[in-house]
Structure formats: structure tokens, C-alpha cells
Amino acid sequence: MSDSKSANLKAPRRRRFSEEKKEALTGYLYISPFFILFAIFGLFPILFSFYLGFQKWNGLGEMEYVGFQNFEWILTDPLFWKSLSNTLIMWILGTLPQLLIGIILAYALNSTLIKLKSFFRVSIFMPYVTSTVAVAIVFGIMFNNQEFGLFNIIVGWFGADPVSWGTSEWGVKVAISTMVFWRWVGYNTIIYLAGLQGIPNELYEAAVIDGASVRQKIQYITIPMLRPIIILTVFTSTIGALQLFTEPLIFIGRSYREEGITVVLYLYREAFTNLAFGPASAAAIILFIIIIIISTINVWIANRIGR
């Protein structure tokens, strides 16, 4: 009798364990397409780029192992350092201001003084969902080198001469940075706005009772509570700025002029114009290391905001 009872108790357990395994397997099957696509189009190109960085290959013939020659060639190429300086300048001009202004706009949209909040929220987010190519074309017209260009007309109001936005050293950088700022400031504003709406109103009410000013509420409540959101936006914006590609490509064209070439545009030229996939992959690896270093520094700084 005891043996039959123990057998009856073990059978449901085995059946239940089998059902749990089936449910787990079903869950993994549902999420497997993402990991399969990521492995094919994300992980494999990354690993292959690390492999190509030590090879000489034109995309068609046989690969030849050259060691660190590709890295030596990249690091001694003046154009690479020029592209890196252009990228960092555009990051400073176009990305850093959008984070600060994004917080200010989000604070304004979250206040009770602004009417038609839904309209302004949708309007400020519209540039992000607009096609990058369309944005670059429109800004290319606005930053026309001729006197009738919109920004040259504005410059003329202050008595200055027309600026050659498409060919001058700083004109190209300012035009591309303005394009990046206009397209991404709304995205960061919406993220900050979501973070502001998650701050309990009781904190502000208590601060008002204690006689805190607007500056003190921002300094001691808003910024510390927004610190995780600030770290996120700093991290993503830094990576996006250092990978800037579409805007300069459309604005300066395939001439790859030194005034506006970025690191990603530089490695794109090496790979698909010069058919030098080895140096292009080496440049990508160097950019990867630079992104890690700069992102770590920025996150370290942002993590201390509001403490």
C-alpha cells in the first residue's frame, strides 16, 4: 500500500515539472526571434569587425593577416584625428546643450502655468519621428551658402557677411550641430518629462511650506530625483553623438570634406569607397574604445549631479 501511494505522489510531481519545462520552453521560443536576429545582425558584425581589424581585405579577395598594421595606419592618419576632433566638437555644440535645454523645457511643460500641454508635448517630439534624410535636406536649404539662405538672412540682420555654411570650417560644424540639436532635444525633453511626473508632489508641497524658492526646489528635489534619468540620457546621447553619420553624410555629400567628416563617416569611406575593410574595422574598434572611455567619464560626472 505504501509503495502504491508513493508512486501516486511522484507521478503528479513529474507531470507538474514537465508542464513547467513546457511553459519555460514556450517562453524562450517566443523571445527567440529577437536573440536570433541580434546574433545575426548585431553580435556577428561586431565580432567580425574585431577579426577584420587585424586583416587586410578588400571585400572580395582572400584575407591576409597584418597584425596591428591597420591600427598603426589609422593612428598615424591626420584625417582620422581630424574626424575625431570634428565629432567631439559637434558633440559639444549639438549634444550637451540639448540635455540642459531638455531639462528646462521638461520643467516648463510639467508646470501648471503652461496651457495646451498636450499640443506642446506632441510638437516638441515631432522632430524625433521625422525622417533624418528629410531633416538634413531641409536644413541644407536653410543653411544655403547664398545670401538668400534663411540663416544668412538672419546673420545679415546683424550686419555680418554671408557665411559659407557648406564649406567653411565652423560653418559646417554649426549647421550639423544645429540639425542634431533640433532633432534630439524633443526626445530628451519627453524622457525628462516622464521622470518629472514620477516625482511625488508631496516633496514640492513640503518644500513650499518650508519656504523653499524655485531654485532650491530644483536644486534639492528635481535634480537629485532626476539623476537616474540624467545618467541615462547622458549615456545614450554620448554614444549617439560619437556615432554621428547620417546628418554629415547628407549635408556635405560623398566628398567627405575635412570640415564635416566624422569618425563613422571616415570608416564608412575607408570601407565602401576605398575598399579597405581592415583599416575601417580598426577605426571602428578605436571608436568603440573611445566611446567606452568618454561614456564612463560622462556617467561618472552625471552620477555626482544632485548629491
Buried (B, 14 or more C-beta within 10 A) or exposed (E): EEEEEEEEEEEEEEEEEEEEEEEEEEEEEEEEEEEEEEEEEEEEEEEEBBEBBBBBBEEEEEBEEBEEBBBEBBEEBEBBBBBBEBBBBBBEBBBBEBBEBBBEBBBBBBEEEEEEBEEBBEEBBEBBEEEBEEBBEEBBEBBBBEEEBEBBEEBBEEEEEBBBBBBBEEBBBBBBBBBBBBBBBBBBBBBBBEBBEEBEEEBBEEBEEEEBEEEEBBEBBBBEBBBEBBBBBBBBBBBBBBBBBBBBBBBBEEEBEBBBBBBBBBBBBBBEEEEBBBBBBBBBBBBBEBBEEBBEEBBEEBBEEBE
